[in-house]
Amino acid sequence: MRHFTFINEEMHAEKVSLKEIARAVGTPCYVYSSATFERHFSVFKDSVKDIDALIAYSVKANSNIGILATLSKLGAGADVVSGGELQRALTAGIPANKIVFSGVGKTKDEIEAAAKAKIKIFNVESIPELYAINDIAAQMNYLAPIAFRVNPDVSAGGHEKISTGKKEDKFGIAWSKAEQAYAVAETCSNIEVVGIDVHIGSQIDHLEPFEKAILKVGSLIKKLRSSGHNIRSFDIGGGLGIPYGDKSIIPPNPANYGAMVKRLTQELNVEMIFEPGRMISGNAGILLSTVLYVKKGEDRNFLIIDAAMNDLLRPALYDAYHEIEPVRKNPENSQIKKYDIVGPICESSDTFTKSRELPIIEQGELIVMHTTGAYGASQSSQYNTRPLVPEVLVKGNKYEVVRKRPTINDILKSENIPTWLI
Ligand SMILES: *Cc1c(COP(=O)(O)O)cnc(C)c1O
């Protein structure tokens, strides 16, 4: 069910008019629907209800603390990939014993912070990292719970930039070295082996890669146990794809995914950990933008909008498709035109779409880019000294700004001209 729909010919987020938000907050801005977050979380939870499971929402997909608090209330844990994300999760009220820490390059400070918080598991990606965690844990008189992230050499993911589970990728312990890694871990006095972890990619649109990875890891778990390692948890990462409206990709539904995981893991007697990101937040957000100019090129029509690639990087980075619609509802028989929709940034890649068929759109109109709740605001930057895009969270007929737009002065305040020039 979609919570961005037309009421009186005008698009709303739940019960709140987007025109009203644009007037009050300004554009561009992200608008999120609490009801969608709640629904997606409960759909996922339902799909794994027969499994001993922790759902550790992948914070990097949308890391706003207003969103994390919304999910925390529903019982979500968190998968974090930096000290900053750890602090966000804790600030939003997610209990430390539901937080797992992933990532190939954890720094000493980040490891210390996570150990101090007593998180559930460190997902360890290399032997040098294992030693670093062991050393820090020893200094803190702490037993660090770890799982190795192993690389199952399975090809998956909607785009080469978001595939992570092939042997040439930088992630995880090479499959052939996994057993050796567990043997090394047993020699570390301040490490407690508790599990195993994989994450094979993102926007995965069929179940086979997950099945392959689970079967491989399942047999590895049996081997590891027979060598005396106490594997109690199996983290299968995130990666479940979602529909973006381009029709060509129909991702598996969460119920089938859950049934598949149950079927392949029920004999293993492990706690399953899931790290869904996009599946929870993708469809819960839109990017709201104003058309600044309509420009007629030689043989193309350009809509120049006030959102740009610094606000939403996915089209430039992954050639991503987003459904685009005007906020004002057009009659069924409206005349259709083809538009290239571009932002104001001085890069040709600041293009959201080319030759998109849309009803005639005029200067000053509001448009939305759908399914931008994941990897939208969390990837935004201030390139071209464009202030970070604000975020608005809607709940029924209420809304609040959960990240405000900095002023240019806010941006300049953190910089300085060196003393030798003054
Ligand atoms: C990015 C990431 C996820 C989330 O991936 P989605 O495709 O958004 O579900 C989960 N786990 C790890 C380790 C990640 O890097």
The ligand as an ORCA input file, in Angstrom:
! r2SCAN-3c Opt
* xyz 0 1
  C      24.457     -2.085      2.775
  C      24.437     -3.246      3.672
  C      23.236     -3.832      4.062
  C      21.884     -3.376      3.552
  O      21.692     -3.667      2.210
  P      20.235     -3.424      1.545
  O      20.437     -3.791      0.136
  O      19.902     -1.987      1.730
  O      19.281     -4.324      2.233
  C      23.281     -4.872      4.979
  N      24.460     -5.337      5.464
  C      25.642     -4.806      5.102
  C      26.892     -5.348      5.669
  C      25.684     -3.749      4.195
  O      26.851     -3.239      3.817
*
